[in-house]
Every structure is written in structure tokens, then in C-alpha cells.
């Protein structure tokens, strides 16, 4: 029986191509925890755990992700059966509370290793690929209307993106609505405009904001209020025609069930890392489908590695009504994959290799390694 021999982690810091302005932080680099699992038969699997803006977005940080893996997850999984991924998932859930992103990073590497040993893509392990390419949105988050308009028009002209999500919530509601309206006027019918508030609005602000956004031609608003205010989001979902999407509130299937039961969203933004892994994300998808909600493949701004893993799941979903935003690698100044993911004609292509379909460029990983004082990589060995 093939067993788990060793789990290694490395933290990489990769600059972004521009400041990425969110309601709670401005990102100028992205940090990812990369995981490599070595198995007793000589095979390996790779995974990624990524959050947004350190601790400003959620309760996990790159440092906590790495620590949880090294201190708690890796020792528990050493010597366990490599092919029994569900058993490993259950063990992680039993021994480690929360820490969904850390568990997702390890789980991705386990699925990747299993797919490689079987000679199939991970999508085959989740029922098989339905789509080879999917629509992909681009986030406009410079903070400047003129800059965002120029960026959007260039994306349309080059046929890279025609779906745009605007990060707002840092300014007054009136100013945010004016910003969105200006961009929608500029792109017209050539582009879809959506917004992400990242929980920044009160219920009162959201009432005015959703009305203004709806009148401006915006199609969707993501997480307008804090996740714990489920009743407030239910009210907003019921009151306006504009679609309301749940994001930060969705931390796995339990949350998905609560949101669906309370009719507190029209759309689920499903994220592999935030859900706790590919399997739990598939369960969130299933709940959304059963409830008749729209589905959207969300991102934690992963590198190409985490993006490839997400694509392996979402290409198996019959209907992603709102497409994907799996553009993370395009926000970074460099790619850490040996062969980057393809983006063209307004879509992202699913990698077609075995496992999650991609390999790391070890030289790039070494270059962006946060712990450059050690030879090439920071290890959490077991």
C-alpha cells in the first residue's frame, strides 16, 4: 500500500501587477503556502493554501496555514494510506478545528498525487470533465474610475475578459455607486459589471447601495454585509432584482445549507480553499444546485497551482450560471508554474494533464521563497 511519507511547505511572496484595492486592504503582493507531499512509491502531489491580505480577510494567515500543516496535520497523516483521500479528510476534520485553507492545501496535494498514480485528471475523480474552458471574470480594483475604465476597455479589445467585478466599499456609498455607473457606461453592452463589497456595508448602506447599483446596470453584488448578518442579507436578496451573492459567509457545506435554507442569497461564490478543500467545495456546489441557486467559481487569488486545482472541480459542474473568476495568476507579476494556464477569448482553459494538470517551476518557487536564508525551500518535514 502506498503511504504518505513526507509533507513539505514553502511560503512564496509574489508581487501583483498593480495595487489591488479591497474594502479592507490594498494588496501589492500575494502570499501562498505551497505544499508538496512525497509518497512511499516515489510519486508526489502538490497543493496550495492562499488567503487575501493576511488576516484582514479571514481568520487564517499564511503563517497560520504553514504552522497548522507542520504542527498538526503532517504528523497525523504520516504513514497513512496515500489513496484513501476521504479518510485523510475525515482525520484532518477530527483533529484540526477550522483551518479550512490549511486542510484544503494538503487535500489538493493528496488528490493530485492520487490522480497521477491513476494516470487521470482530478476532474475524473469527481465525475468527469463537462467543460474544457469556462468564462472568466477580471477584477477592477485600482481605486480609480479612469484607470479601471481604460483597463476594462483594453481587456475587451484583446478578448481576454468581458466580465468585470469591481472592488468597492472603501468610499461612501454614493461615490461607490457613481464609480460603478461610470464604468458600466463606458463598457456598455460589451461587458458585464458586478461588484464585491467584501462585507463593508451596514444594512442601511446596502439598501441604498443595491438600489443605486441596480439602476446603474450592475448585475450582481457580492457579500454586501458581514457574513454573520444572515437575516440582513436575506432581506436584501428578497427586496431587489439585482442578484446577491454569498461569499465570506460560505465556509463549507454547513454554511451553504444555512444560507440556502434562509434564502439569503441568489448565488453561491464557491471557493475551494474557503470551503475546506475540493471535496467540501463539491458539497457546497451540490447544496446550491439542490436549492436552485446560481453558482460562481470564486478565487482566493491563488497562483496557477491553486487555480488549476479549482478548475479541476468546476469543469465538472453542469451549470455555472455566473461563470468563474479564476484569474489569480494574471494578477501576479510572474507565474510559478512550468507551463502557465491558458487564458484567451474571454475564457480560462482547464489544464489537461494528470492530477491537477500542472507542475511547479522550481526555480521560480525558489526565487519567491520568503525564507531565502535556507537552501531553496522552507520545509515542514515529518
C-alpha positions in Angstrom: 0.0 0.0 0.0 1.3 3.4 -1.0 1.7 5.6 2.1 2.3 9.3 2.9 6.0 9.7 3.6 6.7 13.4 3.9 4.9 16.8 3.7 6.8 19.9 2.9 5.7 23.5 2.7 7.2 26.7 1.3 5.8 30.3 1.6 6.1 32.4 -1.5 5.5 36.1 -1.9 4.8 37.2 -5.5 4.2 40.9 -6.3 1.0 41.9 -8.0 1.0 43.8 -11.3 -0.8 46.8 -9.6 -2.3 47.7 -6.3 -5.4 45.6 -5.7 -7.7 47.7 -3.6 -10.3 46.0 -1.4 -12.5 47.4 1.2 -10.3 46.1 4.0 -6.8 46.3 2.5 -4.7 47.2 -0.6 -2.7 44.2 -1.8 0.7 44.8 -3.6 1.8 41.1 -3.4 0.2 37.7 -2.9 1.4 35.1 -0.4 0.8 31.5 -1.0 1.7 28.4 1.1 2.7 25.6 -1.3 2.6 22.0 -0.2 4.4 19.0 -1.6 3.6 15.5 -0.4 6.0 12.7 -1.1 4.6 9.2 -1.2 6.3 5.9 -0.5 6.1 4.8 -4.1 8.1 7.8 -5.2 5.1 9.8 -6.5 4.4 13.3 -5.3 1.4 15.7 -5.1 1.3 19.5 -4.9 -1.2 21.8 -3.3 -1.7 25.4 -2.3 -3.3 27.4 0.5 -3.9 31.1 0.0 -5.7 33.8 1.8 -6.2 37.5 0.9 -4.4 40.3 2.7 -3.0 38.4 5.7 -5.5 38.4 8.5 -7.7 41.2 7.1 -9.9 38.8 5.1 -10.3 35.8 7.4 -9.0 34.1 10.5 -6.2 32.3 8.6 -2.9 33.8 7.5 0.0 32.3 5.5 1.9 31.8 8.8 -1.0 30.0 10.5 -1.6 27.9 7.4 2.0 26.7 7.4 2.0 26.2 11.2 -1.2 24.2 11.2 0.2 21.9 8.5 3.6 21.4 10.1 2.5 21.1 13.7 -0.8 19.2 13.5 -1.7 17.9 10.0 1.6 16.5 8.8 2.3 14.4 11.9 -1.2 13.0 11.9 -1.1 11.9 8.2 2.4 10.5 8.1 2.2 6.7 7.3 -1.5 6.9 6.3 -2.7 5.3 3.1 -2.0 7.7 0.2 -5.0 6.6 -1.9 -7.5 7.0 1.0 -8.1 10.7 0.5 -11.5 10.7 2.1 -10.0 9.0 5.2 -7.4 11.7 5.4 -10.0 14.4 5.1 -12.0 12.9 7.9 -8.9 12.7 10.1 -8.0 16.3 9.5 -11.5 17.4 10.3 -11.4 15.4 13.5 -8.0 16.6 14.7 -8.0 20.2 13.4 -10.8 22.6 14.1 -11.4 25.3 11.5 -8.2 26.0 9.5 -10.0 25.2 6.3 -7.4 26.7 4.0 -4.6 24.7 5.6 -6.6 21.5 5.2 -7.5 22.4 1.6 -3.8 22.8 0.7 -3.0 19.3 1.9 -6.1 17.8 0.4 -5.3 19.3 -3.0 -1.9 17.6 -2.9 -3.5 14.3 -1.9 -5.9 14.4 -4.9 -3.1 15.5 -7.2 -1.0 12.5 -6.1 -3.8 10.1 -6.5 -4.6 11.4 -10.0 -1.0 11.0 -11.0 -0.8 7.4 -9.7 -4.0 6.5 -11.5 -3.0 8.4 -14.7 -6.1 10.6 -14.7 -7.0 14.2 -14.1 -8.6 15.0 -10.7 -11.7 16.0 -12.6 -12.2 12.3 -13.4 -12.3 11.6 -9.7 -15.2 14.0 -9.4 -17.3 12.6 -12.2 -15.5 13.8 -15.2 -15.0 17.0 -17.2 -18.0 18.7 -18.7 -16.2 21.8 -20.0 -12.7 22.3 -21.3 -12.9 26.1 -21.0 -15.1 28.5 -19.0 -15.9 32.2 -18.9 -13.5 34.1 -16.6 -14.1 37.5 -14.9 -11.4 40.1 -14.2 -11.4 42.3 -11.1 -11.1 46.0 -11.5 -9.5 47.2 -8.3 -7.2 50.1 -8.9 -9.4 52.5 -7.0 -9.5 54.9 -9.9 -12.5 55.1 -12.3 -10.4 56.3 -15.2 -7.8 53.6 -14.7 -10.4 50.9 -14.3 -12.2 52.1 -17.5 -9.0 52.0 -19.5 -8.2 48.6 -18.1 -11.7 47.2 -18.9 -11.7 48.5 -22.5 -8.3 47.0 -23.1 -9.5 43.7 -21.8 -12.5 43.7 -24.1 -10.4 44.8 -27.1 -7.8 42.0 -26.6 -10.7 39.5 -25.9 -9.2 38.5 -22.5 -12.2 39.4 -20.3 -15.6 40.9 -20.8 -16.9 40.2 -17.3 -15.7 42.7 -14.7 -16.0 42.6 -10.9 -15.4 45.9 -9.2 -14.0 46.0 -5.6 -15.9 48.7 -3.7 -16.8 49.5 -0.1 -13.9 51.7 0.9 -15.6 55.0 -0.1 -19.1 56.4 0.6 -22.0 54.5 -0.9 -22.8 57.5 -3.2 -19.2 57.6 -4.5 -19.0 53.9 -5.0 -22.3 53.8 -7.0 -21.0 56.7 -9.2 -17.8 54.8 -9.8 -19.6 51.7 -10.9 -22.1 53.7 -13.0 -19.2 55.4 -14.8 -17.6 52.1 -15.7 -20.8 50.5 -16.8 -21.5 53.5 -19.1 -18.0 53.1 -20.6 -18.2 49.3 -21.3 -21.9 49.4 -22.3 -23.3 46.1 -23.6 -19.8 44.8 -24.4 -19.2 43.9 -20.8 -20.9 42.6 -17.7 -20.3 44.7 -14.5 -20.6 43.2 -11.0 -19.3 44.4 -7.6 -17.8 42.9 -4.4 -18.3 44.8 -1.2 -16.3 42.4 1.0 -18.8 42.9 3.9 -18.1 46.6 4.2 -21.7 48.0 4.2 -24.2 48.2 7.0 -27.8 47.1 6.2 -28.8 50.8 5.8 -26.0 51.5 3.4 -26.7 48.3 1.5 -30.4 49.3 0.9 -29.3 52.5 -0.8 -26.3 50.8 -2.4 -28.2 48.0 -4.1 -30.9 50.4 -5.4 -28.2 52.6 -6.9 -26.2 49.7 -8.4 -29.3 48.1 -9.8 -30.3 51.4 -11.5 -26.7 51.7 -12.9 -27.0 48.4 -14.7 -24.9 46.4 -12.3 -25.9 42.7 -12.4 -24.6 41.3 -9.2 -23.5 42.4 -5.7 -21.2 40.1 -3.6 -21.4 39.9 0.2 -22.7 43.4 0.8 -22.9 43.0 4.6 -21.0 41.0 7.2 -21.4 37.3 6.9 -23.0 36.9 10.4 -25.9 39.1 9.4 -27.8 36.4 7.6 -31.2 38.0 8.1 -30.0 41.3 6.6 -28.7 39.5 3.6 -32.0 37.6 3.3 -33.8 41.0 3.3 -31.6 42.3 0.5 -32.0 39.2 -1.6 -35.8 39.4 -1.4 -36.1 43.1 -2.0 -34.0 43.8 -5.1 -33.9 42.3 -8.6 -30.0 42.6 -8.6 -28.5 39.2 -7.7 -27.0 38.9 -4.3 -24.1 36.6 -3.9 -22.8 34.9 -0.7 -19.0 34.7 -0.3 -17.3 35.2 3.0 -20.2 33.6 4.8 -19.7 30.4 2.9 -17.2 28.4 4.9 -18.2 24.9 3.8 -21.4 22.9 3.3 -22.9 23.7 6.7 -22.9 27.4 5.9 -24.2 26.7 2.5 -27.1 24.9 3.9 -27.9 27.7 6.3 -27.8 30.4 3.5 -29.9 28.2 1.2 -32.5 27.5 3.9 -32.8 31.1 4.8 -33.0 32.3 1.1 -30.1 34.7 2.0 -28.5 34.7 -1.5 -29.3 34.2 -5.1 -25.8 33.0 -5.9 -23.0 31.0 -4.2 -19.4 32.1 -4.7 -17.8 28.6 -4.2 -14.2 28.7 -3.3 -12.1 25.5 -2.8 -9.8 27.0 -0.1 -12.6 28.7 1.8 -14.8 25.5 1.7 -12.0 23.4 3.2 -10.9 21.5 0.0 -12.1 20.2 -3.3 -14.5 17.6 -1.7 -16.2 20.1 0.6 -16.4 22.6 -2.3 -18.2 19.9 -4.3 -20.7 19.6 -1.4 -21.3 23.4 -1.4 -21.9 23.1 -5.2 -24.4 20.3 -4.6 -26.3 22.2 -2.0 -26.5 25.3 -4.3 -27.7 23.1 -7.1 -30.4 21.4 -4.9 -31.6 24.8 -3.7 -31.8 26.2 -7.3 -29.2 28.9 -6.7 -26.8 30.3 -9.2 -23.2 29.1 -9.0 -19.9 31.1 -9.4 -16.4 29.7 -9.2 -14.7 32.1 -6.8 -11.0 32.7 -6.1 -8.7 33.5 -3.2 -6.3 35.0 -5.7 -4.4 31.7 -5.9 -1.3 31.2 -8.0 -1.6 28.9 -11.0 -1.3 25.9 -8.7 -4.5 26.6 -6.7 -6.2 27.9 -9.8 -5.6 24.6 -11.6 -7.0 22.6 -8.7 -10.2 24.8 -8.7 -10.5 24.3 -12.4 -10.4 20.5 -12.0 -13.5 20.7 -9.8 -15.5 23.4 -11.6 -15.1 21.9 -15.1 -17.3 19.0 -13.7 -20.2 21.3 -12.7 -23.1 21.1 -15.2 -24.1 24.8 -14.9 -22.0 27.7 -13.6 -24.6 30.4 -14.3 -22.3 33.2 -13.3 -19.0 31.8 -14.7 -15.7 32.0 -12.9 -13.2 34.5 -11.5 -10.2 32.1 -11.6 -7.9 34.9 -12.8 -5.4 34.8 -9.9 -2.2 34.0 -11.9 -2.9 37.0 -14.2 -2.8 39.4 -11.2 0.8 38.3 -10.4 4.0 39.7 -12.0 5.3 36.2 -12.6 3.9 32.6 -12.9 5.3 29.8 -10.7 4.1 27.1 -13.0 6.3 25.3 -15.5 3.6 25.9 -18.1 1.1 28.6 -17.3 -2.7 28.2 -17.5 -4.1 29.5 -20.8 -6.5 32.5 -20.9 -8.0 33.6 -24.2 -11.2 34.6 -25.9 -12.8 35.6 -22.6 -12.2 32.1 -21.1 -9.8 30.1 -19.0 -8.8 26.7 -20.2 -8.7 23.6 -17.9 -5.2 22.0 -17.7 -5.4 18.6 -19.4 -2.6 16.7 -17.7 -2.9 14.1 -14.9 -3.6 15.1 -11.3 -4.4 18.8 -11.2 -2.7 19.1 -14.6 0.2 21.4 -13.7 3.8 21.3 -12.4 5.8 23.9 -10.5 8.7 25.8 -11.9 11.1 25.1 -9.0 13.4 28.0 -9.9 10.6 30.4 -9.7 9.4 28.9 -6.4 13.0 29.3 -5.0 13.2 32.9 -6.3 10.0 33.9 -4.5 10.6 31.8 -1.4 10.1 34.0 1.7 12.7 32.1 3.6 15.7 32.7 1.4 18.1 32.2 4.2 17.7 28.5 3.9 18.7 26.4 0.8 15.9 27.0 -1.6 12.9 26.0 0.5 11.3 26.1 3.9 10.4 22.6 5.0 7.9 21.3 7.4 9.1 17.8 7.5 7.6 14.8 9.2 
